[in-house]
Amino acid sequence: MAETGVLLVRTRQATGEWQRIAWRPVSAVAAVTALIHLAVATRYGWNRDEFYYVICGQHLAWGYVDQPPLAPLLARLAYALDNGLLPLRLLAVAAQTGCVLLAAKLAAEFGGRRRAQVVTAAAIAACPAFEAAALLFGTTVLDQLAWAAMFVLIARALRLGTVRAWLAAGVTAGVGLENKQTLAVLLIGAAAGLWWFRRDALRARGPWLAAGAAVLLASPDLVWNALHGWPQLRMSRVLAAQQGGALGSLAHLPELVLFLAGPPLIVLWLLGTRWLASRDGRGHRWVLVVVLVAVVAFTAGGGKPYYPAPALVGLFAAGAVRVEAAGTARGRIGWPAAIAVSAAIAVLVGLPVLPPSMATRLRPLNANLMETYGWPQFVDQVARVAATMPPGTVIFTSNYAEAGALTLLGPADGLRAPVYSGHTSYGEWGPPPGRPDTVLCVGVWETRYLRQNWSRVTEIAPIRLAPGLRNQETTEHGAIYTCRQPHGSWAQMWPRLRHLD
């Protein structure tokens, strides 16, 4: 029976039937995925990074010290709809749904029919790396969408061989690079894979025109970086150092394999690896090179464990084609069960369905959950202290999340004080006007650090959540301080107050 299934795949590849998409069941998977996300989209609240994307979008530029401009631009447009969180979360859900649909399309490009497409779509929907990324709007979920789109468009361009098909891939790559430079790893892997396994495609002009289109569209951020001394490279080195460099990334690699990919789905991506390495998958073997390059490059560069996760799209699609070709009765029961178990794990760990007390206990697995909780309480606590300060007192925060929360949520709580920070892009936007004679410093500060800039530093109160709950501010002993008797003007102190971390 397995041999018959393989022969059917080869026949479909010869006739072109593999282009057809089983839209009804695949759309059902995508709809269920979207509904689950929408049911809890705003249950906890803003994520710390979402504040930052909106604020960056309000300072439009061709680049920022830690990211290209696309995500901030989209965040600005979404936030402008109602000055709230829901439009941003709708973008995240749309990106996750797009990944599900594109993954099914990739399975079709590999020769898979209805079952392979549904298994692939459901695997992406149930994968913790994709499920958790869609918890919030940001560069990660958009990057996953870009990777999925590039897998599909490159496979389609190889099949069609037309300049138009290759240009679609090039334009998508350029737009994706304006969101996150990690997409360059996919492009390098794809180029290496084509050179190794599909060198015939590189003899045509399509891939080269696609490369030119990608570079052209990515050039605004590249030019901005060059003019500003390549701050995004400095930021990547800082993040890699925090990760522990290559050895730290290597130590965290099992996290990708055993958790982020979904423990019940390990067999699926292993089957995908085998299928791509086999004679049946030789036409798509470039995908295997992309996966290898992604794992090696991100590990050697000190990247975070979820950086290579979008490559799972290719492995899941290939594995699903192999599952369909095998066509065993046991698989018809086993794979839905495995996907359901993975989906349950992903939802419980990746989405705000549990009480905050349980989410606090799950912080070692997913800290992002509690980074979407408690910001209104934080703003209220700071606003009450700020109301006791002299008019015009500047609030200076330790990180962009605190600054963003006070800026976006503060006015509804009566907070009118100007808010500044020296963290990441906030440092680029310059120091406050006036003098730093009395400043309310809020966040995760070391008293010694504050005393390097002010002689009188007084802690007013620690930042608190309800008993038993933890987020970054409470775990790292954030507090509210009054700082007086500065050691210079804002302009003189600003180089010491700016930081990348």
Buried (B, 14 or more C-beta within 10 A) or exposed (E): EEEEBBEBBBEBBEEEEBBEBBEEBBBBBBEBBBEBBEEBBBEBBBBBBBBBBBBBBBEEBBBBBBBBBBBBBBBBEBBEEEEEBEBBBBBBBBBBBBBBBBBBBBBBBBBBBBBBBBBBBBBBBBBBBBBBBBBBBBBBBBBBBBBBBBBBBBBBBBBBEEBEBBBBBBBBBBBBBBBBBBBBBBBBBBBBBBEEBBEEBEEBEBBBBBBBBBBEBBBBBBEBBEEBEBBBEEBBBBBBEEBEBBEBBEEBBEBBBEBBBBBBBBBBBEBBBBBBEEEBBEBBBBBBBBBBBBBEBBBEBBBBBBBBBBBBBBBBBBBBBBBBBBBEEEBEEBBEEBBEBBBEBBBBBBBBBBEBEEBBBBBEBBBBBBBBBBBBBBBBBBBBBBEEBEEEBBBBBBBBBBBBBBBBBBEEBEBEBBBBBBBBBBBBEEBBEEEBEBBBBBBBBEEEBBEEBBEEBEEBEEBBBEEEBBBBBBBBEBBBBBBEEBEEEBEEBBEEBBBBE
